[in-house]
Amino acid sequence: MKKYVGLILAIIIAMDVVVSFVSDRAVEIVFGIEMNVWLYRFLWSGLAFLLAKGFVDEFKKNRPNQK
């Protein structure tokens, strides 16, 4: 179950980035700080990518070799 947390967080973050394209805002507020929407999308997309990559790496490491 623990290894799926990163994947679940990556999916939630990806959905948040998609919703930011639907809503028409110039800035997003993150932890009380106003941030340009494009910087917001870039940072959250990068975090989602790293979480998904970590999940894939862990999945490949624990998977038995198949030919």
N, C-alpha and C positions, 0 to 999 in steps of 0.2 A: 504494500500500500504506500510506503514511504516514497518509492521511486516514481509514483504517479503524481505526486504533489507538484513537481516541476512542470509536468505536462498540463495539468489542470490550470496552473497559474499562467502558463504560456497561452492557453486557449482564452482565458478570461482577459488577459492583456490584449491579445489580438482582437477580440470582440470590442474592447474599449477603443482601440485605435480605429476600427471600422466605424464605430458610432461617432467618433470625432470628425470623420469625413461627412457624415450625414448632418450633424448639427453645424450650424453656420456661425462659428465663433472665431474671433481673431486671436483670442488668448484663452488658455486653460489655467485653472488654479490647481497647483500641486503642493500639498502641505502648506497652504497659505501663501504661496509665492505665485505671482502671475508669470506665466511662461508663454512665449510665442507658440502657436499651435503646431507649427512645423517642427520646432525643436521638441515639443512634447511628443509628437508622433514618432520622431526619430529615436528619442531615448527609450520610449516604451517598446517600440518595434525591436530595438537592439536587445533589450532585456528579454523580450519574448523569444527572440532568436537564440540567445544564450541558454535560456531555460529548456527550449526544445532540443537544442544541440546536446545539452547535458543528459537529457532523457534518452536520446538516440544512442549516445555513447555508452551509457549505462546498460541500455537494452542489448546492444551488440556485445558488450563485455560479458554479460551473464548468459548469453545465448550460446548453446553448444555449436561447435563448428559443423556446418552442413555443406556438403559438396554438391 
